[in-house]
Amino acid sequence: MLNIALFGPPGAGKGTQSDWLIKKYNLTYISTGEILRDEIAEGTPLGIQAKNIIEKGGLVSDELVVQIIENKITKKTDTNGFLFDGFPRTTVQCYILDGLLMNMNTSLTCMLSLEVPDDELVRRLRSRAQIGNRKDDNDEVIQVRLNEYYSKTVPVAKYYEDKGICFPIKGTGTIDEVQALLDQAVQKSLENRWANIVLFGYPGSGKGTQAKRMAEKYNLVYISTGKMLRQEIKNDSEIGRVVKPYMDKGMIVPDEIAIKLIEEKISASPGSRGFIFKGFPRTMVQAYILDGMLKKLNSGINLAIELQVSPLEAMKRLAQRSKTDRSRLYDMDTETIVSRLEEYEQKTILARNFYEKRHLIKKVAGEGTEEEVFERICQEIDKMLRQAF
């Protein structure tokens, strides 16, 4: 999804530019003020609560605002993304928005802040007041509104600056010129988005072969826990000596070891656009662990691909691999192969279902030529990239 928070002081032209952004990127408009008015007008339970508070001169709490926004955005499952106007207004609401979007397996793409000099804002607001015959929009009131905006916006802008997704936009000039700057900022923010993919499938389904090709085509870093562990064994490292008995039997190594190796690989890949994970997660617990590791990078899993082959086909492929220089020790024994297939059906399937509940799983037929399978995978990745960006 493409999710934008549009900021700007009174008179900056937010109304004009939000209409353009919505049409340009096919976004759903989310305005806390508008949603509150709709809920009140419709007499919903949340609207009644808000009305009672407002009538008594109180401010609607973050808790109520969250419920209203969540109620709105969770109904829009077919949207390309959201444009938030008037939310978040505090750093607390920034954290709230992060959580709301995380529940939808997405995040805020960028904060666009229209910046216009105060004298120009005052001129625009005076003109608007005359046209609308609004007597209350005098210079004193205008200055109060501007001061209130700046006092609230500075900490929010800092929050998104720290995340690297805050884009100041020069709000003077023609409408077309401002729109061109907005478009440039959106495109820049999309370039910085990560794409993280998990590969699932029976041992022998072709995950390693396809992962390498995917990484090369989409400029992603391939992280294979199996490959890293085999290298540790080859180096006769302390980790290698610990994991060798597990690897010889095709068993899952202790989580703390896999975590250490994956974090080292991620740290050694600065500037990466994302990662392809093969061999991890193999359990539901590991799926949660991977979420935590990626959360540190303000990222997450965008797509999980399951290469589907029959158990019999997987056994045939592993038997064939055992006769090549790519063979693994656990390819040689039929009992071990069967045990690994059963482990996938009993444990790894739970990790796979973890992503299916998030609507991230895409099933790809794993039989056919290497090229045919790769083409099917690329179709799913390209579709994900179009939807996410």
C-alpha positions as CSV (number, residue, x, y, z in Angstrom):
1,M,0.0,0.0,0.0
2,L,0.9,3.6,-0.5
3,N,0.2,5.5,2.7
4,I,0.7,9.3,2.9
5,A,0.3,11.7,5.8
6,L,-0.2,15.2,4.4
7,F,0.7,18.1,6.6
8,G,0.6,21.9,6.1
9,P,-0.4,25.0,8.0
10,P,-3.7,26.8,7.3
11,G,-3.5,28.3,3.9
12,A,-0.8,26.0,2.6
13,G,-3.1,24.4,0.0
14,K,-3.7,21.1,1.6
15,G,-7.2,20.8,0.2
16,T,-6.2,21.3,-3.4
17,Q,-3.2,19.0,-3.2
18,S,-4.9,16.2,-1.2
19,D,-7.6,16.0,-4.0
20,W,-4.8,15.7,-6.5
21,L,-2.9,13.0,-4.5
22,I,-6.1,11.0,-4.0
23,K,-6.8,10.9,-7.8
24,K,-3.2,10.5,-8.8
25,Y,-2.5,7.5,-6.6
26,N,-6.0,6.1,-6.1
27,L,-6.0,6.6,-2.4
28,T,-8.7,6.6,0.3
29,Y,-9.0,9.9,2.1
30,I,-8.8,9.7,5.9
31,S,-9.7,12.9,7.7
32,T,-10.3,12.6,11.5
33,G,-12.6,15.7,11.4
34,E,-14.6,14.3,8.5
35,I,-14.9,10.8,9.9
36,L,-16.0,12.2,13.3
37,R,-18.7,14.3,11.5
38,D,-19.9,11.2,9.5
39,E,-20.0,9.0,12.6
40,I,-22.0,11.7,14.5
41,A,-24.4,12.3,11.6
42,E,-25.0,8.5,11.2
43,G,-25.6,8.1,14.9
44,T,-23.2,5.2,15.3
45,P,-22.2,4.1,18.8
46,L,-18.8,5.8,18.3
47,G,-20.4,8.9,16.9
48,I,-22.7,9.2,19.9
49,Q,-19.7,9.0,22.3
50,A,-17.9,11.7,20.3
51,K,-21.0,13.9,20.2
52,N,-21.5,13.7,24.0
53,I,-17.9,14.7,24.6
54,I,-17.9,17.6,22.1
55,E,-21.2,19.0,23.4
56,K,-19.7,19.2,26.9
57,G,-16.7,21.1,25.5
58,G,-14.3,18.2,25.8
59,L,-11.6,16.9,23.4
60,V,-12.1,13.5,21.7
61,S,-9.6,11.1,23.3
62,D,-6.9,9.3,21.3
63,E,-8.7,6.0,22.3
64,L,-11.9,7.1,20.6
65,V,-10.1,8.6,17.6
66,V,-8.2,5.3,17.1
67,Q,-11.4,3.3,17.1
68,I,-13.0,5.6,14.6
69,I,-10.0,5.5,12.2
70,E,-9.6,1.7,12.6
71,N,-13.2,1.2,11.9
72,K,-12.8,3.3,8.7
73,I,-9.5,1.8,7.3
74,T,-10.3,-1.8,8.0
75,K,-13.3,-1.6,5.8
76,K,-11.3,-0.5,2.8
77,T,-9.6,-3.8,2.0
78,D,-9.5,-3.0,-1.8
79,T,-7.8,0.3,-1.5
80,N,-4.4,1.2,-3.0
81,G,-3.5,3.1,0.2
82,F,-4.6,6.0,2.4
83,L,-4.1,9.7,2.6
84,F,-4.2,10.9,6.2
85,D,-5.2,14.5,6.8
86,G,-5.2,15.8,10.4
87,F,-3.7,12.6,11.8
88,P,-1.3,12.0,13.5
89,R,-1.1,15.3,15.4
90,T,1.1,14.2,18.3
91,T,3.9,11.7,18.7
92,V,1.6,9.5,20.6
93,Q,-0.7,9.4,17.6
94,C,2.4,8.6,15.4
95,Y,2.9,5.4,17.4
96,I,-0.8,4.7,17.2
97,L,-0.8,5.0,13.4
98,D,2.2,2.7,13.2
99,G,0.2,0.1,15.1
100,L,-2.9,0.5,13.0
101,L,-1.1,0.1,9.8
102,M,1.0,-2.8,11.1
103,N,-2.2,-4.7,11.7
104,M,-2.9,-4.2,8.0
105,N,0.6,-5.5,7.1
106,T,1.6,-2.1,5.8
107,S,3.2,1.1,7.1
108,L,3.3,4.9,6.4
109,T,5.2,5.5,3.2
110,C,5.9,9.2,3.7
111,M,5.0,12.4,5.4
112,L,4.6,15.3,3.0
113,S,4.8,18.7,4.7
114,L,3.7,21.7,2.6
115,E,5.9,24.7,3.7
116,V,4.8,28.2,3.0
117,P,6.2,31.5,4.5
118,D,4.0,33.0,7.2
119,D,3.5,36.3,5.3
120,E,2.2,34.3,2.3
121,L,-0.1,32.2,4.6
122,V,-1.5,35.3,6.2
123,R,-2.2,36.8,2.7
124,R,-3.9,33.6,1.5
125,L,-6.0,33.4,4.7
126,R,-7.1,37.0,4.5
127,S,-8.1,36.6,0.9
128,R,-10.0,33.4,1.8
129,A,-11.8,35.1,4.7
130,Q,-13.0,37.9,2.5
131,I,-14.3,35.5,-0.2
132,G,-16.0,33.4,2.5
133,N,-17.1,36.5,4.5
134,R,-15.6,35.0,7.6
135,K,-15.4,37.8,10.2
136,D,-13.6,35.5,12.7
137,D,-10.6,35.0,10.4
138,N,-8.8,38.2,11.5
139,D,-5.0,38.5,11.9
140,E,-5.0,37.6,15.6
141,V,-7.0,34.4,15.0
142,I,-4.8,33.5,12.0
143,Q,-1.6,33.9,14.1
144,V,-3.1,31.7,16.9
145,R,-3.9,29.0,14.3
146,L,-0.4,29.1,12.8
147,N,1.3,29.0,16.2
148,E,-0.9,26.0,17.2
149,Y,0.0,24.2,14.0
150,Y,3.8,24.7,14.4
151,S,3.7,23.7,18.1
152,K,2.0,20.4,17.2
153,T,3.8,19.7,14.0
154,V,7.4,20.0,15.0
155,P,7.6,16.9,17.2
156,V,5.6,14.9,14.6
157,A,7.9,16.0,11.9
158,K,10.9,14.9,14.0
159,Y,9.4,11.5,14.5
160,Y,9.2,10.9,10.8
161,E,12.5,12.6,10.1
162,D,14.1,10.0,12.3
163,K,12.5,7.3,10.2
164,G,13.8,9.1,7.0
165,I,10.3,9.5,5.5
166,C,9.6,13.2,6.2
167,F,9.7,15.3,3.0
168,P,9.4,19.1,3.2
169,I,7.6,20.5,0.1
170,K,7.9,24.1,-1.1
171,G,4.3,25.2,-1.1
172,T,4.7,28.4,-3.1
173,G,4.6,28.5,-6.9
174,T,1.9,27.3,-9.2
175,I,-0.3,24.3,-8.4
176,D,1.4,22.3,-11.1
177,E,4.8,23.1,-9.7
178,V,3.8,22.0,-6.2
179,Q,2.3,18.8,-7.5
180,A,5.5,18.0,-9.4
181,L,7.4,18.3,-6.1
182,L,4.9,16.1,-4.3
183,D,5.2,13.5,-7.0
184,Q,9.0,13.6,-6.8
185,A,8.9,13.1,-3.0
186,V,6.5,10.1,-3.3
187,Q,8.6,8.5,-5.9
188,K,11.7,9.0,-3.8
189,S,10.0,7.4,-0.8
190,L,9.0,4.4,-2.9
191,E,12.7,3.9,-3.9
192,N,13.5,3.5,-0.2
193,R,10.9,0.9,0.5
194,W,12.1,-2.6,1.2
195,A,10.8,-5.8,-0.3
196,N,11.2,-8.8,2.0
197,I,10.2,-12.3,0.7
198,V,10.0,-15.7,2.5
199,L,10.2,-18.9,0.5
200,F,8.3,-22.0,1.6
201,G,8.1,-25.5,0.1
202,Y,9.1,-29.1,0.7
203,P,12.8,-29.9,0.8
204,G,13.6,-30.4,-2.9
205,S,10.9,-28.0,-4.2
206,G,13.6,-25.8,-5.7
207,K,13.7,-22.9,-3.2
208,G,17.5,-22.5,-3.4
209,T,17.6,-22.4,-7.1
210,Q,14.8,-19.9,-7.5
211,A,15.9,-17.7,-4.5
212,K,19.3,-17.0,-6.2
213,R,17.6,-15.9,-9.4
214,M,15.0,-13.8,-7.5
215,A,17.8,-12.0,-5.6
216,E,19.7,-11.2,-8.8
217,K,16.7,-10.0,-10.7
218,Y,15.2,-7.8,-8.0
219,N,18.5,-6.7,-6.4
220,L,17.7,-8.3,-3.0
221,V,20.0,-10.1,-0.5
222,Y,19.6,-13.8,-0.4
223,I,19.7,-15.2,3.1
224,S,19.9,-19.0,3.4
225,T,20.3,-20.2,6.9
226,G,21.3,-23.6,5.6
227,K,24.1,-22.2,3.5
228,M,25.4,-20.1,6.3
229,L,25.3,-23.1,8.7
230,R,27.1,-25.3,6.2
231,Q,29.8,-22.7,5.9
232,E,30.2,-22.6,9.7
233,I,30.6,-26.4,9.7
234,K,33.2,-26.2,6.9
235,N,35.1,-23.6,8.8
236,D,35.0,-25.8,11.9
237,S,33.9,-22.8,13.9
238,E,32.4,-23.1,17.4
239,I,28.9,-22.6,15.9
240,G,29.7,-25.2,13.2
241,R,30.6,-27.8,15.8
242,V,27.4,-27.1,17.7
243,V,25.0,-27.3,14.7
244,K,26.7,-30.2,12.8
245,P,24.7,-32.9,14.6
246,Y,21.4,-31.0,13.8
247,M,22.4,-30.5,10.2
248,D,23.5,-34.1,9.6
249,K,20.0,-35.2,10.5
250,G,18.2,-32.3,8.7
251,M,16.9,-31.0,12.0
252,I,16.1,-27.4,13.1
253,V,19.0,-25.8,14.8
254,P,18.5,-23.8,18.0
255,D,16.8,-20.4,17.3
256,E,19.6,-18.3,19.0
257,I,22.1,-19.6,16.5
258,A,20.0,-18.9,13.4
259,I,19.2,-15.4,14.8
260,K,22.9,-14.6,15.3
261,L,23.8,-15.5,11.7
262,I,20.8,-13.8,10.1
263,E,21.4,-10.5,12.1
264,E,25.1,-10.6,11.0
265,K,24.1,-11.1,7.4
266,I,21.6,-8.2,7.6
267,S,24.2,-5.9,9.3
268,A,26.6,-6.8,6.5
269,S,24.2,-5.6,3.9
270,P,23.8,-1.8,4.2
271,G,21.9,-0.1,1.5
272,S,20.0,-3.3,0.7
273,R,16.5,-3.0,-0.8
274,G,15.4,-6.1,1.0
275,F,15.9,-9.8,1.6
276,I,14.9,-13.2,0.4
277,F,14.7,-15.7,3.3
278,K,15.1,-19.4,2.7
279,G,15.2,-21.9,5.5
280,F,13.9,-19.4,8.0
281,P,11.3,-19.3,9.4
282,R,10.7,-23.0,9.8
283,T,8.4,-22.7,12.8
284,M,5.8,-20.2,13.9
285,V,8.1,-19.0,16.7
286,Q,10.7,-18.2,14.1
287,A,8.1,-16.3,12.1
288,Y,7.6,-14.0,15.2
289,I,11.3,-13.8,15.6
290,L,11.8,-12.6,12.0
291,D,9.0,-10.0,12.5
292,G,11.0,-8.7,15.4
293,M,14.3,-8.5,13.5
294,L,12.7,-6.7,10.6
295,K,10.8,-4.3,12.9
296,K,14.2,-3.0,14.0
297,L,14.7,-1.9,10.4
298,N,11.2,-0.3,10.2
299,S,10.4,-3.1,7.7
300,G,8.5,-6.4,7.5
301,I,7.6,-9.3,5.2
302,N,5.9,-8.2,2.1
303,L,5.3,-11.6,0.4
304,A,5.6,-15.3,1.2
305,I,5.8,-17.7,-1.7
306,E,5.0,-21.4,-1.4
307,L,6.6,-23.6,-4.1
308,Q,4.2,-26.4,-4.4
309,V,5.4,-29.9,-5.5
310,S,4.1,-33.3,-4.4
311,P,5.9,-35.2,-1.6
312,L,6.8,-37.9,-4.2
313,E,8.3,-35.3,-6.6
314,A,10.3,-33.8,-3.7
315,M,11.7,-37.2,-2.8
316,K,12.7,-37.8,-6.4
317,R,14.5,-34.5,-6.6
318,L,16.4,-35.1,-3.3
319,A,17.4,-38.5,-4.5
320,Q,18.7,-37.1,-7.7
321,R,20.6,-34.3,-5.9
322,S,22.3,-36.9,-3.7
323,K,24.1,-38.1,-6.8
324,T,25.5,-34.7,-7.6
325,D,28.2,-32.4,-6.1
326,R,25.3,-30.4,-4.6
327,S,24.3,-33.3,-2.3
328,R,23.7,-32.9,1.4
329,L,24.4,-35.6,4.0
330,Y,20.7,-35.7,4.8
331,D,19.9,-36.4,1.1
332,M,21.5,-39.9,1.3
333,D,19.1,-41.5,3.7
334,T,15.5,-42.2,2.8
335,E,14.4,-42.2,6.5
336,T,15.9,-38.7,7.0
337,I,14.3,-37.4,3.8
338,V,10.9,-38.7,5.0
339,S,11.5,-37.1,8.4
340,R,12.2,-33.7,6.8
341,L,9.1,-33.9,4.7
342,E,7.0,-34.7,7.8
343,E,8.7,-31.9,9.7
344,Y,7.5,-29.5,7.0
345,E,4.0,-30.8,7.2
346,Q,3.9,-30.6,11.0
347,K,6.0,-27.6,12.0
348,T,6.8,-25.4,9.0
349,I,3.2,-25.4,7.8
350,L,2.4,-23.5,10.9
351,A,4.9,-20.7,9.9
352,R,3.4,-20.8,6.4
353,N,-0.1,-20.4,7.9
354,F,1.2,-17.5,9.9
355,Y,1.6,-15.5,6.7
356,E,-1.5,-16.9,5.1
357,K,-3.5,-15.3,7.9
358,R,-1.9,-12.0,6.9
359,H,-2.9,-12.6,3.3
360,L,0.7,-12.7,2.2
361,I,1.0,-16.3,0.9
362,K,1.1,-16.9,-2.8
363,K,1.0,-20.4,-4.1
364,V,3.3,-21.1,-7.1
365,A,3.4,-24.5,-9.0
366,G,6.9,-25.8,-8.5
367,E,6.8,-28.4,-11.3
368,G,8.0,-27.7,-14.8
369,T,11.2,-26.2,-16.1
370,E,13.3,-23.9,-13.9
371,E,12.5,-21.1,-16.3
372,E,8.7,-21.8,-16.2
373,V,8.7,-21.8,-12.4
374,F,10.8,-18.6,-12.2
375,E,8.4,-16.8,-14.5
376,R,5.4,-17.8,-12.3
377,I,7.3,-16.5,-9.2
378,C,8.2,-13.2,-11.0
379,Q,4.5,-12.6,-11.8
380,E,3.7,-12.8,-8.1
381,I,6.5,-10.5,-7.1
382,D,5.7,-8.0,-9.8
383,K,2.1,-8.0,-8.7
384,M,3.2,-7.4,-5.0
385,L,5.4,-4.5,-6.0
386,R,2.7,-2.8,-8.0
387,Q,0.3,-3.1,-5.1
388,A,2.7,-2.2,-2.4
389,F,4.2,0.8,-4.2
